[in-house]
Amino acid sequence: MKKLNIYNLFILLLLPLLGACSKDEIIFDSELPRFETRAGYQLIEAIVPQATTATDEIYIIGDFNGGMDAVGDPRWQLEKAGDTDVKWGIYLNPNDFVAGKTLADGYTFYNVQQGEERGLGDTLVTHHESPAVGGRANVMIYFWEDYFKTVPTPGEIDHDGYAIYVVDHTGYDALALYAWGDAEIFGGWPGITPTGTVNIDGTTYQYFDTGASNEGINVNLIFNNNGNGSQLSDYSVTLDQDYYLELTPDGAFPFDPSASVSHDGYAVFVYDASGWDELYLYMWGTVNDLNGGWPGMAPTGTQTINGVTYKYFDLGEANCDAGLDEHVILNNGNGKQIDDVVVFGLDRDVYVELTASGAKEIDPNTFSPGGAVDPEPEPEPEPDGTKYTLFVENNTGWDTTYLYAYGDAGEMFGKWPGKAPDGTATVAGVKYDLFYVYGNGESENFIFNNGNGTQLGDITLTLDQDYTLTIDAQGAQLKNKKRNKARK
């Protein structure tokens, strides 16, 4: 059924009224900036339809990046804002654009799960907003293509008995299905036309309901061009399950739904039971930072194989069979990682089960996720020692800042690159990143870094007080030393 996008329709209806009601500009919460601008990048922030889910994969496409060929390339994929479901953003590097093309030449958005962007009346949409490099532009996406479809989702279909799902590559102008055997369950020749159409896990099928009263009988299926002289050879089934078939001019063949995903080279498939909010894959070895610097690449997509849903990372055709020897590190981009999950030459697909406590290779033909999800971990105990705070005025311009520590208290934040800030605070108009440390007078060395190859020199502090610091390209310096009462 159609999914009414009340949110966007409400804004549309209000637009003419807003201009006449007040000289004061009214700013909706969804229009507020949700992403920081970046030097050298054009930032597009998109207000998405209410039907958009957090797991949707949304791409920007246009002449500047090859249109639909850009789908699947992480450079063109939008990310959801962390504090709202209605705002998504993307940073675009003009150096990646097709020669001579810009955003002003026109672009639209494509949702892998819900189709192309649409306007009122199921119209195609082209945007031309082109912010300056280092600036941002807001755009509105009113509907996805699925909004105008009457095809229900699989969970909404009330099938009459088992269904025959087909991917039709026959080239027929019309498709019909005749059945004979224990009974002519679809009546006389040429049979019935498809009961409906449905999209399951990104593949669009035509389907034929076989009737609950026919369950368990044996029939021979003959797909034909609705009685106009062409037909495929018989395909025999027992109606005790759903069937997935691919139709070609040569006949009907079993169809593996997972085979519909086209990969760029070999892939790492991860059954993710880690409980992490994010998942990244980093590779080092013959080539360091292969497919991106730390924390690495985000999943290319998801794929269901033998009933198990995996997140997968395409490794790139150019990297495969190239004599590489790469180490795979799965991580959450925020201090948690599983090192050297597998070391291989990018010469095969790899399947991995990831839990909060570790990772291991698995066989997708025998793997069952039952019991794979780790129980909720016990809360980590409060560290020993007195709690102090490092107030850090951050003038580095880094997208993300990490703090690594070593010394008398050991690696108190774990392995490199350490941890991200525990929070922020504004004091006397100055914004500070906050890092909590614990100690009893030990001497500890701290290294601020961006987790992606850039770091400042060590600064050594005694863990017996709060500190206020300034960090910039020249290094880390104390602003003052303000001694506070010890607190647990």
C-alpha positions in Angstrom: 0.0 0.0 0.0 1.1 3.6 -0.4 3.0 5.1 2.5 1.8 8.6 3.2 4.6 11.0 3.9 2.8 13.3 6.3 6.0 15.2 7.3 6.9 16.4 3.8 3.4 17.0 2.7 2.9 19.2 5.8 5.9 21.3 4.9 4.7 21.7 1.3 1.2 22.9 2.5 2.8 25.4 4.9 5.2 26.9 2.4 2.8 29.5 0.9 1.5 30.4 4.3 4.9 31.0 5.8 5.8 33.7 3.3 2.7 35.7 4.2 2.5 35.3 8.0 5.6 37.0 9.3 8.7 38.9 8.3 10.6 36.6 10.7 12.1 33.6 9.1 10.8 30.3 10.5 13.4 27.6 10.6 12.3 24.0 11.0 14.4 21.7 13.1 15.1 19.5 10.0 16.6 22.5 8.3 19.3 23.0 10.9 22.8 22.1 10.0 23.7 18.5 11.2 27.2 18.2 9.7 30.3 20.3 10.0 31.6 21.8 6.7 35.0 20.6 5.5 37.7 22.5 3.7 38.0 21.2 0.1 34.5 19.6 0.1 31.0 20.5 -0.9 28.5 19.4 1.7 24.9 18.4 0.7 22.5 17.9 3.6 19.3 16.2 2.4 15.9 16.2 4.2 14.6 12.7 3.5 11.0 11.3 3.4 9.5 10.0 6.6 9.5 6.4 5.1 13.3 6.4 5.0 14.8 3.9 7.4 18.2 4.1 9.2 19.5 1.1 7.2 18.6 2.5 3.7 21.5 3.0 1.3 21.1 6.4 -0.4 23.4 7.6 -3.2 23.7 10.9 -5.0 23.8 10.4 -8.8 24.2 12.8 -11.8 26.3 13.6 -14.8 29.1 14.6 -12.5 29.7 11.0 -11.2 28.4 8.7 -14.0 24.7 8.5 -12.8 23.6 5.0 -11.8 27.2 3.7 -12.2 27.9 5.6 -8.9 25.6 3.3 -6.9 27.7 1.1 -4.7 30.7 3.5 -4.6 31.1 4.7 -1.0 32.3 8.1 -2.3 28.7 8.9 -3.4 26.8 7.3 -0.5 25.0 9.5 2.1 25.2 9.0 5.8 22.5 9.6 8.4 23.0 12.4 10.9 23.6 11.0 14.4 20.9 13.0 16.1 18.0 12.9 13.7 16.4 10.4 11.3 15.3 13.0 8.7 18.7 14.6 7.8 21.4 12.8 5.8 24.6 14.3 4.4 27.4 13.7 2.0 30.8 15.3 1.5 31.7 15.7 -2.2 35.3 16.2 -3.4 35.1 18.2 -6.7 38.4 16.4 -7.8 36.3 13.2 -8.0 33.9 14.7 -10.5 33.8 13.7 -14.2 35.8 16.2 -16.1 34.0 19.4 -16.8 30.8 18.5 -14.8 29.6 20.1 -11.6 26.6 19.8 -9.3 25.0 22.6 -11.2 24.6 20.2 -14.2 21.9 18.4 -12.2 21.7 15.5 -9.8 19.1 13.4 -8.0 19.1 10.7 -5.2 18.7 6.9 -5.4 17.6 4.7 -2.5 18.7 1.1 -3.0 15.8 -0.2 -0.9 13.1 2.3 -2.1 14.0 3.4 -5.6 14.6 6.7 -7.3 13.7 10.1 -5.9 10.3 11.4 -6.8 8.3 14.7 -6.6 4.6 15.4 -6.4 2.6 13.4 -8.9 5.3 10.7 -9.2 7.6 13.1 -11.2 11.3 12.8 -11.7 13.4 15.3 -9.8 16.6 17.1 -10.7 18.5 19.3 -8.2 21.0 22.0 -9.1 22.0 23.4 -5.7 25.8 23.6 -5.8 27.4 25.0 -2.7 30.8 26.6 -2.7 33.7 24.4 -1.8 33.9 24.4 1.9 30.2 25.3 2.1 26.8 23.5 2.4 23.4 23.3 0.7 20.1 22.0 2.0 17.9 20.0 -0.4 14.5 18.4 0.1 13.6 14.8 -1.0 9.8 14.6 -1.1 9.2 10.9 -2.0 10.9 7.7 -3.0 9.7 5.7 -6.0 8.1 3.0 -3.7 5.7 5.5 -2.3 3.8 5.5 -5.6 3.7 1.7 -5.9 0.8 -0.3 -4.8 3.0 -3.4 -4.5 3.0 -4.5 -0.8 6.1 -5.6 1.0 6.7 -9.3 1.6 5.4 -9.2 5.1 2.1 -7.6 3.9 1.3 -10.3 1.2 -1.3 -12.8 2.2 -0.4 -15.6 -0.2 -2.9 -18.3 -1.2 -0.7 -21.3 -0.7 2.9 -21.6 -1.7 4.2 -19.1 -4.3 6.3 -19.5 -7.5 8.7 -16.5 -7.6 10.3 -15.8 -11.0 12.9 -13.5 -12.4 11.8 -13.1 -16.0 14.6 -12.8 -18.6 12.5 -14.5 -21.4 11.8 -11.2 -23.3 8.1 -12.2 -23.5 5.7 -9.3 -23.9 3.4 -11.1 -21.5 4.0 -14.1 -19.2 1.6 -16.8 -18.2 1.9 -20.1 -16.2 0.1 -23.3 -17.0 0.3 -26.4 -14.8 -0.6 -30.0 -15.4 0.0 -33.3 -13.5 -2.1 -34.2 -10.5 -4.4 -31.3 -11.6 -4.7 -28.4 -13.9 -4.4 -26.1 -11.0 -4.4 -22.9 -13.1 -7.2 -24.0 -15.4 -6.8 -24.6 -19.2 -4.1 -23.3 -21.5 -2.3 -20.8 -21.3 -2.9 -20.7 -17.5 -2.8 -17.6 -15.4 -0.8 -14.4 -15.5 1.3 -13.4 -12.5 -0.6 -12.8 -9.2 1.6 -9.8 -8.4 5.1 -8.3 -8.2 7.3 -8.0 -5.1 10.8 -6.8 -4.2 12.6 -9.0 -1.8 16.2 -8.1 -0.6 16.7 -5.9 -3.7 15.4 -8.4 -6.3 12.1 -7.8 -8.1 10.0 -11.0 -8.7 6.8 -11.8 -10.4 5.0 -14.4 -8.4 2.2 -16.9 -8.9 0.2 -18.1 -5.9 -0.6 -21.8 -6.2 -3.6 -22.1 -3.9 -3.7 -23.5 -0.4 -6.0 -26.4 -1.6 -3.2 -27.6 -3.9 -0.5 -28.0 -1.3 1.4 -31.3 -1.6 0.5 -32.2 -5.1 2.9 -32.8 -8.0 2.6 -30.6 -11.1 4.6 -29.7 -14.2 4.9 -26.0 -14.8 5.0 -24.5 -18.3 5.8 -20.8 -18.6 4.6 -19.3 -21.9 4.0 -16.0 -23.6 0.3 -16.0 -22.7 -0.7 -18.4 -25.4 1.0 -16.6 -28.3 3.1 -19.4 -29.6 6.2 -19.6 -27.3 6.7 -21.7 -24.2 9.5 -23.1 -22.1 10.1 -26.8 -21.3 8.2 -28.4 -18.4 9.6 -27.7 -14.9 8.3 -30.3 -12.3 7.7 -29.3 -8.7 5.9 -30.6 -5.5 3.9 -27.9 -3.9 5.4 -28.2 -0.5 7.5 -25.0 -0.5 8.0 -21.7 -2.3 10.1 -21.9 -5.4 12.5 -19.2 -6.9 13.2 -19.6 -10.6 15.0 -17.7 -13.3 13.3 -17.8 -16.8 15.5 -17.5 -19.9 14.7 -18.4 -23.6 16.4 -21.7 -22.8 14.1 -22.7 -19.9 13.3 -22.4 -16.2 16.2 -22.8 -13.7 16.5 -22.6 -9.9 17.4 -19.1 -8.8 19.5 -18.3 -5.8 18.3 -14.9 -4.4 21.8 -14.2 -3.1 23.2 -14.5 -6.6 21.5 -11.2 -7.7 24.2 -9.1 -5.9 27.0 -8.0 -8.2 30.3 -7.6 -6.4 33.4 -5.5 -7.3 36.0 -8.2 -6.9 36.1 -10.6 -4.0 34.3 -9.7 -0.8 34.6 -10.1 3.0 31.2 -11.2 4.4 30.6 -10.5 8.1 27.8 -11.9 10.2 27.8 -9.1 12.8 26.8 -10.1 16.3 29.2 -7.6 17.9 26.6 -5.2 19.2 28.8 -2.3 17.9 27.0 0.8 16.6 29.3 1.0 13.5 31.5 -1.5 11.6 34.5 -0.8 9.5 37.2 -3.0 7.7 40.8 -1.8 7.7 43.5 -3.6 5.7 47.3 -3.4 5.9 50.2 -5.5 4.7 51.7 -5.5 1.2 49.7 -2.2 0.8 48.8 -0.3 3.9 45.5 1.6 4.1 44.2 -0.5 1.2 40.6 0.8 0.6 41.1 3.7 3.0 43.0 4.9 6.0 41.9 4.1 9.5 39.2 3.0 10.5 38.9 1.8 6.9 35.9 1.2 4.7 32.2 1.0 5.7 30.2 -2.0 4.5 29.4 -2.0 0.8 25.9 -3.5 1.5 24.1 -6.4 3.0 23.4 -9.8 1.4 21.3 -12.8 2.6 23.0 -16.2 1.9 21.4 -19.5 3.0 19.0 -17.5 5.2 21.8 -15.6 7.0 22.2 -11.9 6.5 25.8 -10.6 6.1 27.3 -7.2 5.9 29.8 -7.3 3.0 32.9 -5.3 1.9 33.8 -5.4 -1.8 37.5 -5.5 -2.1 37.8 -4.1 -5.6 38.5 -6.0 -8.8 41.8 -4.2 -9.3 43.1 -5.4 -5.9 42.3 -9.1 -6.5 44.9 -11.6 -7.6 47.5 -8.9 -7.5 49.9 -10.7 -5.2 48.9 -8.8 -2.2 49.1 -10.2 1.4 46.6 -8.2 3.5 45.7 -8.2 7.2 42.0 -7.6 8.0 41.1 -5.6 11.1 37.4 -5.3 12.0 36.6 -2.3 14.2 33.9 0.2 15.2 35.9 3.3 14.4 35.8 4.3 18.1 38.3 2.2 20.0 37.1 -1.4 19.6 38.8 -3.7 17.1 39.6 -7.3 16.3 43.1 -7.6 14.8 44.1 -9.9 12.0 40.7 -11.6 11.6 42.2 -13.2 8.5 45.4 -12.7 6.5 45.0 -13.5 2.8 45.9 -12.5 -0.7 42.4 -11.1 -1.7 42.1 -14.2 -3.9 38.8 -15.5 -2.5 35.6 -14.5 -0.7 35.9 -14.6 3.1 33.1 -15.3 5.6 33.5 -14.2 9.2 31.4 -14.4 12.3 32.0 -11.3 14.5 31.0 -11.2 18.2 31.9 -8.7 20.9 34.6 -11.1 22.1 36.3 -12.1 18.8 35.9 -13.2 15.2 36.5 -16.3 13.2 36.2 -17.6 9.7 33.1 -19.6 8.9 31.7 -21.8 6.1 28.5 -20.2 4.7 27.2 -23.6 3.7 27.2 -24.9 7.2 27.1 -21.8 9.4 24.1 -21.3 11.6 23.8 -18.1 13.7 22.0 -19.8 16.5 23.8 -18.9 19.8 26.2 -16.7 18.0 25.1 -13.4 19.6 27.0 -12.7 22.7 25.1 -11.9 25.9 25.1 -8.3 27.0 28.5 -7.7 28.6 28.7 -6.7 32.2 29.4 -3.0 32.7 33.1 -2.3 32.9 34.2 -1.6 36.5 35.2 2.0 37.3 39.0 2.3 36.9 41.1 2.4 40.0 42.4 5.8 41.2 41.0 9.3 41.3 39.1 10.6 38.3 40.5 13.7 36.7 39.5 15.6 33.5 41.6 16.8 30.6 40.0 19.9 29.2 41.2 20.2 25.6 40.7 23.2 23.4 41.0 21.5 20.0 42.3 23.7 17.2 43.7 20.9 15.0 40.8 20.9 12.5 40.7 17.1 12.6 37.4 15.4 11.8 38.0 13.0 14.8 40.4 13.3 17.7 41.8 10.4 19.7 44.0 10.3 22.8 46.5 7.5 23.3 48.3 7.0 26.7 51.3 5.0 27.9 53.5 5.2 31.0 53.3 4.3 34.7 49.6 3.6 34.3 50.1 1.5 31.1 48.0 1.9 28.0 45.0 3.2 30.0 42.9 3.8 26.8 43.9 0.5 25.1 45.7 0.0 21.9 46.4 2.7 19.3 44.8 5.1 18.4 43.3 5.2 21.9 39.9 6.7 22.7 37.7 9.5 21.4 36.5 12.3 23.7 34.2 11.4 26.6 32.2 14.5 26.0 32.4 18.2 25.4 31.9 21.3 27.6 31.8 25.1 27.0 33.5 27.2 29.6 33.6 31.0 29.4 32.7 30.7 25.7 35.4 28.2 24.9 34.5 24.7 23.7 36.5 21.9 25.2 36.8 18.1 24.4 36.8 16.2 27.7 39.0 13.2 28.4 38.6 11.4 31.7 41.7 9.9 33.3 42.3 8.0 36.5 45.4 7.8 38.6 47.2 8.2 41.9 50.1 10.4 41.0 51.5 8.3 38.2 53.4 9.8 35.3 51.7 9.2 31.9 52.5 10.2 28.3 49.7 11.3 26.1 49.6 11.5 22.3 46.7 13.2 20.5 46.1 11.9 17.0 43.4 11.7 14.3 43.4 7.9 14.0 44.4 8.2 10.4 48.2 8.8 10.5 48.6 12.2 12.0 49.7 12.7 15.6 51.2 15.3 17.9 54.2 15.0 20.0 54.0 13.4 23.5 53.0 15.5 26.5 53.8 14.1 29.9 51.4 14.7 32.8 51.2 13.6 36.4 47.9 12.1 37.3 47.1 14.1 40.3 44.9 17.0 39.0 42.7 18.3 36.2 44.5 19.9 33.2 43.5 22.4 30.6 45.3 22.1 27.3 45.4 23.6 23.8 46.2 21.4 20.8 46.9 22.6 17.3 49.2 21.7 14.4 52.3 22.7 16.5 51.5 20.3 19.3 49.9 20.0 22.8 50.5 22.7 25.4 49.2 23.3 28.9 47.1 26.4 29.2 47.2 26.4 33.0 47.3 24.2 36.0 44.3 24.3 38.2 44.4 22.0 41.1 41.0 20.5 42.1 39.7 18.5 45.0 40.1 14.8 44.5 36.9 13.1 43.5 35.9 9.5 43.0 
